Each structure stands twice: as C-alpha cells, then as structure tokens.
Amino acid sequence: MEKRVGRGAFCAYPFRIMKYVLLLTFAVVFGLGMAAALTAGAVSARASYEDPLAPKLPVPRFVTLGAKEVNLRTGPGRRYPIALVLEKKGLPVEIVRQFDGWRKICDKEGDTGWVYRNLLSGKRAVIITGSEQIMRDDPEEDSRAVVKLDMGVIASLRTCKDSWCKVSIEGYDGWVERRNVWGVLPEETFKN
C-alpha cells in the first residue's frame, strides 16, 4: 500500500481547523457585540433613570440640609472623596442635578457637591442677603415694620407671591422682598 501525501491528508485537517477558527471568531465577535449592546443599553437606561421618590420634582429646586453635618462629595457615590463639609442643619441649598438617590447641590457661596437624598429636607428656608432687611406685616413697602433682619440670617420660608416672601424666625412672622433673600427661584410661587 502506498502512502499518499496530497489533498486528502493535508487539506481536510486545515479546513477543519479553519472552520473552528471561523466559528470561534464569529462567536467572540457576536458575543462582544452583544455585550457592547447590552452595556450600552444598561448605560442609557441608567442615564435616564428617574428617582422613584422624586419623579415629578423639578430641577433646579431649593431644599434645606436635614442633618447637622453633610459631606459634599465630588461625585454621586460614597467612593468619591469629600470636597467640603457643610455644618448647618436647615441651611438652604439648591438641587442642580439628580442621579439615582444622589443630589448635586449648590450653596449660597457657589460651593457644589453631591449628597445622598436622605441628608436633605423638603422644608424651605431662605438666607437674608444684602444689608439689613426689614420684615413687614404685609407685602407692601409702606407696611408696618415687624423686625430688622441682619444679612446672613436664615429664616423659614412660608410662602412667596409676586415680589414678596413670607418668612418666620424666632417667633416673628412677616414679609420680606424676594430680591433680598436667597433660596427661592425668581418666578417660583410657593406656599407651605
């Protein structure tokens, strides 16, 4: 019997290897494509995620700090470093972004950072700006003065209408001009 070297012996084997290499390549490429598609879908789904506890609340909006000490982080998660610590419960802050349960807030000085939503309160407050302001009985310039408020004083916000906001502090209730407080959006109508 003669040994034959030719097509049959060498061509079938490389063809079988080539067939497996092609199938393996296809599986890898298909698998990577599916993984990329799923990842892109997960990322886009995560990017469009709405917090179920605040789906209808607008951004930006004002809230207050609900704890005595709040860490502002550089990103939305505990793995991000602390950039600043705010130490004033009831301090008004503005929510400028939301991601999952995290809120990016801005304080009156312009400092920003991310905090978890349970460190914030829906209670509203304002900071008196400018020089000394006069709290009035009614929302009118010539109304009776109730008390003088120093710059930087934090007052609870009750309601806002037109160019006036009703606030309360240390047993005093009255109206201050909206332009003299920080913690209310310019056209916001608010009733507590």
KEKE-3310 file (N, C-alpha, C; in steps of 0.2 Angstrom, whole numbers, plus 5000, padded with zeros to 4 digits):
npx = (5004:5003:5008:5000:5002:4995:4981:4970:4975:4981:4973:4960:4962:4967:4956:4946:4951:4951:4938:4933:4941:4935:4921:4924:4929:4918:4909:4915:4916:4902:4898:4905:4899:4886:4888:4892:4881:4872:4878:4878:4865:4862:4869:4863:4850:4853:4857:4846:4838:4826:4823:4813:4807:4806:4800:4793:4797:4804:4820:4831:4829:4825:4830:4833:4847:4846:4853:4865:4878:4884:4892:4899:4902:4913:4907:4893:4892:4898:4911:4917:4928:4927:4923:4919:4913:4897:4890:4877:4862:4846:4851:4848:4849:4852:4846:4854:4856:4852:4855:4852:4849:4856:4860:4865:4871:4871:4877:4874:4886:4891:4898:4898:4893:4890:4877:4868:4851:4844:4850:4845:4831:4814:4809:4808:4819:4826:4840:4844:4850:4861:4861:4855:4838:4821:4808:4791:4774:4764:4764:4769:4778:4776:4771:4769:4783:4790:4802:4820:4831:4847:4860:4863:4856:4846:4830:4814:4804:4788:4778:4778:4774:4771:4783:4786:4790:4784:4791:4797:4805:4812:4800:4794:4784:4782:4784:4796:4806:4807:4819:4829:4832:4840:4836:4825:4818:4817:4804:4796:4782:4776:4769:4768)
npy = (4994:5010:5026:5040:5057:5072:5080:5075:5071:5083:5094:5092:5093:5106:5113:5109:5115:5128:5130:5129:5139:5150:5149:5151:5164:5171:5168:5175:5188:5190:5188:5199:5210:5208:5210:5223:5230:5227:5233:5246:5248:5246:5257:5268:5266:5268:5281:5288:5285:5288:5294:5286:5291:5305:5308:5319:5331:5346:5351:5365:5366:5371:5366:5361:5357:5342:5337:5340:5339:5338:5329:5335:5328:5324:5317:5307:5296:5285:5282:5292:5306:5317:5334:5345:5350:5354:5362:5365:5363:5365:5374:5383:5375:5373:5361:5355:5345:5327:5310:5294:5291:5302:5319:5334:5348:5366:5379:5395:5402:5397:5384:5368:5350:5333:5325:5312:5309:5307:5315:5328:5340:5343:5354:5372:5386:5402:5413:5429:5442:5455:5471:5475:5470:5474:5466:5465:5468:5466:5462:5475:5490:5501:5495:5491:5489:5474:5468:5470:5462:5454:5453:5437:5430:5415:5411:5403:5398:5403:5407:5413:5427:5436:5449:5447:5438:5428:5425:5417:5418:5415:5417:5428:5433:5438:5448:5449:5457:5448:5450:5451:5440:5423:5408:5405:5403:5414:5416:5408:5402:5399:5390:5385)
npz = (5000:4996:5002:5003:5000:5000:4994:5002:5014:5020:5017:5022:5036:5039:5035:5043:5055:5051:5050:5063:5069:5062:5067:5080:5080:5075:5086:5096:5091:5089:5103:5109:5103:5107:5121:5121:5116:5126:5137:5133:5132:5145:5151:5145:5150:5163:5163:5160:5171:5183:5199:5209:5221:5218:5206:5200:5204:5200:5193:5192:5211:5227:5243:5260:5272:5280:5291:5304:5300:5284:5271:5256:5241:5228:5217:5212:5224:5237:5235:5230:5234:5249:5247:5253:5269:5275:5289:5295:5300:5292:5283:5268:5251:5234:5223:5209:5200:5198:5202:5202:5219:5223:5225:5217:5224:5227:5237:5244:5243:5231:5232:5227:5227:5229:5237:5247:5246:5258:5267:5265:5267:5264:5269:5268:5267:5268:5265:5272:5261:5256:5264:5280:5282:5282:5290:5286:5290:5280:5263:5257:5253:5262:5273:5291:5300:5306:5312:5311:5300:5300:5288:5281:5290:5293:5288:5290:5276:5272:5262:5245:5235:5220:5222:5235:5250:5263:5278:5293:5309:5325:5332:5325:5312:5295:5280:5267:5254:5239:5232:5241:5247:5247:5241:5234:5219:5205:5198:5205:5213:5229:5242:5258)
capx = (5000:5007:5006:4998:5003:4991:4975:4966:4978:4983:4968:4955:4964:4967:4949:4943:4954:4949:4931:4933:4943:4930:4916:4926:4929:4911:4906:4918:4913:4895:4897:4907:4894:4880:4890:4893:4874:4869:4881:4876:4858:4862:4871:4857:4844:4855:4857:4839:4835:4822:4822:4805:4804:4806:4800:4789:4800:4809:4827:4833:4824:4828:4828:4837:4850:4842:4857:4869:4884:4883:4898:4898:4907:4915:4903:4887:4893:4902:4918:4920:4931:4923:4926:4918:4908:4893:4888:4872:4855:4842:4854:4845:4853:4849:4847:4855:4856:4850:4857:4849:4847:4861:4858:4871:4868:4874:4875:4874:4893:4893:4901:4894:4895:4885:4875:4863:4845:4841:4853:4841:4824:4809:4807:4811:4821:4830:4845:4844:4855:4862:4862:4850:4832:4815:4802:4785:4767:4760:4768:4769:4784:4774:4768:4772:4789:4790:4808:4825:4835:4854:4862:4865:4851:4842:4823:4809:4800:4781:4775:4780:4769:4774:4789:4787:4790:4783:4796:4797:4811:4812:4793:4792:4782:4782:4786:4802:4806:4810:4826:4833:4833:4842:4833:4819:4819:4815:4797:4793:4776:4777:4765:4770)
capy = (5000:5016:5031:5046:5064:5076:5084:5072:5071:5090:5099:5091:5095:5113:5115:5108:5120:5134:5130:5130:5146:5155:5148:5154:5171:5173:5168:5180:5194:5191:5189:5205:5214:5208:5213:5230:5232:5226:5238:5252:5248:5247:5264:5273:5265:5271:5288:5290:5283:5293:5293:5284:5295:5312:5309:5324:5337:5350:5353:5366:5367:5373:5362:5363:5352:5339:5335:5345:5339:5335:5329:5336:5323:5326:5313:5304:5290:5285:5281:5299:5310:5323:5340:5350:5348:5359:5361:5369:5360:5370:5378:5382:5374:5372:5355:5357:5339:5321:5304:5289:5294:5307:5326:5338:5354:5372:5383:5402:5404:5393:5378:5362:5344:5328:5322:5307:5312:5307:5321:5334:5340:5347:5361:5378:5392:5407:5417:5436:5444:5462:5474:5474:5470:5475:5461:5469:5465:5465:5463:5481:5494:5505:5492:5492:5485:5469:5467:5471:5456:5455:5449:5430:5426:5410:5411:5398:5401:5401:5407:5418:5429:5442:5451:5446:5431:5427:5421:5417:5417:5416:5419:5434:5432:5444:5448:5452:5457:5442:5451:5452:5433:5418:5401:5405:5404:5421:5416:5402:5403:5394:5390:5380)
capz = (5000:4996:5006:4999:5003:4995:4996:5007:5021:5022:5016:5027:5043:5040:5033:5050:5060:5049:5051:5070:5070:5060:5071:5086:5079:5075:5092:5100:5089:5091:5110:5111:5100:5112:5127:5120:5115:5132:5141:5130:5134:5153:5152:5143:5154:5169:5162:5160:5177:5187:5206:5211:5226:5216:5199:5197:5207:5195:5194:5199:5216:5234:5249:5266:5274:5285:5296:5307:5296:5277:5267:5249:5238:5221:5213:5215:5227:5243:5233:5228:5240:5252:5244:5258:5274:5277:5296:5297:5298:5290:5278:5261:5246:5228:5219:5202:5196:5201:5199:5207:5225:5224:5223:5217:5227:5227:5242:5243:5241:5225:5233:5224:5228:5229:5244:5247:5247:5265:5271:5263:5269:5259:5272:5264:5271:5264:5268:5270:5258:5256:5271:5285:5279:5287:5289:5286:5292:5274:5257:5254:5255:5267:5278:5297:5301:5312:5315:5306:5299:5298:5282:5283:5295:5290:5291:5287:5271:5272:5255:5241:5229:5217:5223:5242:5253:5270:5282:5301:5313:5332:5334:5321:5305:5291:5273:5265:5247:5236:5229:5247:5250:5243:5242:5230:5211:5203:5196:5209:5218:5234:5248:5263)
cpx = (5004:5004:5005:4999:5000:4985:4971:4969:4979:4977:4962:4956:4964:4960:4945:4945:4951:4942:4930:4935:4938:4924:4918:4926:4922:4908:4909:4916:4906:4894:4899:4902:4888:4882:4890:4886:4871:4871:4879:4868:4857:4864:4866:4851:4846:4855:4851:4835:4832:4821:4815:4803:4803:4805:4797:4792:4805:4816:4829:4827:4828:4825:4833:4841:4846:4846:4862:4876:4883:4890:4896:4904:4908:4911:4898:4888:4898:4909:4921:4922:4926:4927:4925:4913:4904:4890:4883:4865:4850:4844:4850:4850:4849:4851:4848:4855:4854:4853:4856:4847:4852:4859:4864:4868:4873:4872:4876:4881:4895:4896:4896:4897:4889:4883:4869:4856:4842:4845:4850:4834:4820:4807:4811:4813:4825:4835:4844:4850:4856:4863:4856:4843:4826:4810:4796:4779:4764:4765:4768:4775:4782:4771:4772:4778:4788:4796:4814:4829:4842:4855:4865:4861:4847:4835:4819:4805:4793:4778:4778:4775:4772:4781:4791:4787:4789:4788:4794:4803:4810:4805:4790:4790:4781:4784:4792:4802:4810:4818:4831:4834:4836:4839:4826:4820:4815:4807:4793:4787:4776:4773:4766:4763)
cpy = (5006:5022:5037:5052:5068:5079:5081:5072:5078:5095:5098:5094:5102:5116:5115:5113:5126:5135:5132:5137:5151:5155:5152:5161:5174:5173:5174:5187:5196:5192:5196:5211:5214:5211:5221:5233:5232:5232:5245:5253:5250:5254:5269:5272:5269:5278:5291:5288:5289:5290:5292:5289:5303:5312:5315:5331:5340:5351:5359:5367:5368:5368:5364:5356:5349:5336:5340:5345:5335:5335:5330:5332:5326:5322:5310:5297:5290:5284:5287:5302:5315:5329:5345:5347:5354:5357:5365:5366:5365:5375:5377:5380:5372:5365:5357:5351:5333:5315:5299:5292:5300:5314:5330:5345:5360:5376:5390:5405:5401:5387:5372:5355:5339:5325:5317:5311:5312:5312:5327:5334:5344:5353:5366:5383:5396:5411:5425:5439:5452:5464:5472:5475:5471:5470:5466:5465:5462:5465:5469:5485:5498:5502:5492:5487:5481:5469:5468:5464:5457:5451:5442:5426:5421:5410:5406:5401:5398:5401:5413:5420:5435:5443:5450:5439:5432:5423:5421:5415:5419:5420:5425:5431:5438:5443:5452:5452:5451:5444:5451:5445:5428:5411:5401:5406:5410:5421:5411:5405:5397:5395:5384:5378)
cpz = (5000:5000:5002:5003:4998:4998:5002:5014:5024:5022:5020:5034:5043:5039:5040:5055:5058:5051:5059:5072:5068:5064:5078:5086:5079:5082:5097:5098:5090:5098:5112:5109:5105:5118:5126:5119:5122:5137:5139:5132:5142:5154:5150:5147:5161:5169:5162:5166:5181:5194:5207:5216:5224:5209:5196:5200:5202:5198:5190:5204:5222:5239:5255:5268:5280:5291:5298:5302:5290:5273:5259:5246:5231:5216:5216:5218:5233:5241:5231:5235:5242:5250:5250:5263:5276:5284:5298:5295:5297:5285:5271:5256:5240:5225:5212:5197:5201:5198:5204:5213:5227:5221:5223:5219:5227:5233:5240:5240:5234:5225:5231:5227:5229:5236:5243:5249:5254:5269:5269:5266:5264:5263:5268:5269:5266:5269:5267:5267:5258:5263:5275:5281:5284:5285:5290:5288:5286:5268:5253:5257:5261:5273:5285:5298:5307:5315:5309:5306:5297:5292:5285:5288:5290:5293:5287:5282:5272:5265:5251:5236:5227:5219:5231:5244:5260:5273:5289:5304:5320:5334:5330:5314:5302:5284:5272:5257:5244:5234:5235:5250:5245:5245:5239:5223:5210:5202:5200:5213:5223:5240:5252:5267)
residu = (MET:GLU:LYS:ARG:VAL:GLY:ARG:GLY:ALA:PHE:CYS:ALA:TYR:PRO:PHE:ARG:ILE:MET:LYS:TYR:VAL:LEU:LEU:LEU:THR:PHE:ALA:VAL:VAL:PHE:GLY:LEU:GLY:MET:ALA:ALA:ALA:LEU:THR:ALA:GLY:ALA:VAL:SER:ALA:ARG:ALA:SER:TYR:GLU:ASP:PRO:LEU:ALA:PRO:LYS:LEU:PRO:VAL:PRO:ARG:PHE:VAL:THR:LEU:GLY:ALA:LYS:GLU:VAL:ASN:LEU:ARG:THR:GLY:PRO:GLY:ARG:ARG:TYR:PRO:ILE:ALA:LEU:VAL:LEU:GLU:LYS:LYS:GLY:LEU:PRO:VAL:GLU:ILE:VAL:ARG:GLN:PHE:ASP:GLY:TRP:ARG:LYS:ILE:CYS:ASP:LYS:GLU:GLY:ASP:THR:GLY:TRP:VAL:TYR:ARG:ASN:LEU:LEU:SER:GLY:LYS:ARG:ALA:VAL:ILE:ILE:THR:GLY:SER:GLU:GLN:ILE:MET:ARG:ASP:ASP:PRO:GLU:GLU:ASP:SER:ARG:ALA:VAL:VAL:LYS:LEU:ASP:MET:GLY:VAL:ILE:ALA:SER:LEU:ARG:THR:CYS:LYS:ASP:SER:TRP:CYS:LYS:VAL:SER:ILE:GLU:GLY:TYR:ASP:GLY:TRP:VAL:GLU:ARG:ARG:ASN:VAL:TRP:GLY:VAL:LEU:PRO:GLU:GLU:THR:PHE:LYS:ASN)
# end
